[in-house]
Amino acid sequence: MSKIVLYYSLLGHNRAIAEKIAEREKCEIKEFAPGNLLRVFQISIRKKKLAKKAIKLNTEIEYHDDLIICGPIWARKPAPAMQKLLENLNLEGKNVSCNFTYTQDYGDTENIVRTLIQEKSGVVKEISFHIVSESRENSRV
Ligand SMILES: Cc1cc2nc3c(=O)[nH]c(=O)nc-3n(C[C@H](O)[C@H](O)[C@H](O)COP(=O)(O)O)c2cc1C
């Protein structure tokens, strides 16, 4: 089974988690839409760009059976970049694991993401949540 880790990270927690997983699984790793603080505030105009970038990633995941996706919770939901990623990737027949980081509240993310993956004919392998503190140094992950 060929695996690939895809991640989106603004503050670095998900980068660290994704790198650890890729090292453990000895598999490929790919960052989706590198973020910076400015981009958070531009997110609405960036949504079309994010969707295009996500669609492009389909060629990268074509030959991978297992997708391991890491990213943050924003506004009690997957961050917009994560939503665009899940909405635009071709998940048909893929085993999908999602790792989300949050600081307080991840709302109904588990159900939202499970439904989204299943609607796209993907197989939900795991959806997990990791609490982090806003400062990398204090991260409990
Ligand atoms: C715009 C924004 C909205 C956020 N909303 C939430 C939230 O609703 N619930 C929560 O627990 N954490 C929230 N957070 C905290 C993020 O989940 C946390 O910064 C993230 O998991 C860290 O991952 P990263 O270092 O990979 O960016 C928010 C962060 C940002 C920047």
PDBQT file of the ligand as one rigid body, heavy atoms in Angstrom, charges set to zero:
ROOT
HETATM    1  C1  LIG A 201      -8.343  31.817  12.070  1.00  0.00    +0.000 C 
HETATM    2  C2  LIG A 201      -8.228  30.757  13.166  1.00  0.00    +0.000 A 
HETATM    3  C3  LIG A 201      -9.373  30.199  13.705  1.00  0.00    +0.000 A 
HETATM    4  C4  LIG A 201      -9.288  29.208  14.725  1.00  0.00    +0.000 A 
HETATM    5  N1  LIG A 201     -10.434  28.638  15.234  1.00  0.00    +0.000 NA
HETATM    6  C5  LIG A 201     -10.338  27.637  16.158  1.00  0.00    +0.000 A 
HETATM    7  C6  LIG A 201     -11.522  26.983  16.664  1.00  0.00    +0.000 A 
HETATM    8  O1  LIG A 201     -12.672  27.286  16.303  1.00  0.00    +0.000 OA
HETATM    9  N2  LIG A 201     -11.355  25.984  17.580  1.00  0.00    +0.000 N 
HETATM   10  C7  LIG A 201     -10.127  25.589  18.041  1.00  0.00    +0.000 A 
HETATM   11  O2  LIG A 201     -10.057  24.691  18.869  1.00  0.00    +0.000 OA
HETATM   12  N3  LIG A 201      -8.983  26.177  17.570  1.00  0.00    +0.000 NA
HETATM   13  C8  LIG A 201      -9.061  27.183  16.633  1.00  0.00    +0.000 A 
HETATM   14  N4  LIG A 201      -7.924  27.776  16.149  1.00  0.00    +0.000 N 
HETATM   15  C9  LIG A 201      -6.617  27.304  16.592  1.00  0.00    +0.000 C 
HETATM   16  C10 LIG A 201      -6.027  26.355  15.544  1.00  0.00    +0.000 C 
HETATM   17  O3  LIG A 201      -6.744  25.131  15.538  1.00  0.00    +0.000 OA
HETATM   18  C11 LIG A 201      -4.558  26.096  15.831  1.00  0.00    +0.000 C 
HETATM   19  O4  LIG A 201      -3.882  27.324  15.656  1.00  0.00    +0.000 OA
HETATM   20  C12 LIG A 201      -4.019  25.072  14.842  1.00  0.00    +0.000 C 
HETATM   21  O5  LIG A 201      -4.534  23.809  15.139  1.00  0.00    +0.000 OA
HETATM   22  C13 LIG A 201      -2.520  25.026  14.837  1.00  0.00    +0.000 C 
HETATM   23  O6  LIG A 201      -2.143  24.264  13.711  1.00  0.00    +0.000 OA
HETATM   24  P1  LIG A 201      -0.941  24.783  12.769  1.00  0.00    +0.000 P 
HETATM   25  O7  LIG A 201       0.189  25.125  13.682  1.00  0.00    +0.000 OA
HETATM   26  O8  LIG A 201      -0.585  23.627  11.883  1.00  0.00    +0.000 OA
HETATM   27  O9  LIG A 201      -1.406  25.966  11.987  1.00  0.00    +0.000 OA
HETATM   28  C14 LIG A 201      -8.012  28.781  15.174  1.00  0.00    +0.000 A 
HETATM   29  C15 LIG A 201      -6.850  29.360  14.599  1.00  0.00    +0.000 A 
HETATM   30  C16 LIG A 201      -6.953  30.329  13.616  1.00  0.00    +0.000 A 
HETATM   31  C17 LIG A 201      -5.686  30.921  13.011  1.00  0.00    +0.000 C 
ENDROOT
TORSDOF 0
